[in-house]
């Protein structure tokens, strides 16, 4: 992993009726924009399960880069980072 991120991102939409509507992407993009305006952070980290293709697609669409794949308690997981925050 690279330097420790100055922010860690976590998100979850529990109600499946709201999945695949762009709400998560909108919320994460807004989070990134607000953080870059109000805080001097260099990077944001995020974890997701390898089986969560929607979350992986969300992170990829916002330019998060895969840093590491690992297994935790037998579950495949991935760690992503966004490092070019000046773009937001």
PyMOL commands that set and color helices and strands:
alter all, ss='L'
color gray80, all
select helices_A, chain A and resi 16-18+23-38+53-61+85-87
alter helices_A, ss='H'
color red, helices_A
select strands_A, chain A and resi 7-9+44-49+65-72+75-82
alter strands_A, ss='S'
color yellow, strands_A
deselect
rebuild
show_as cartoon
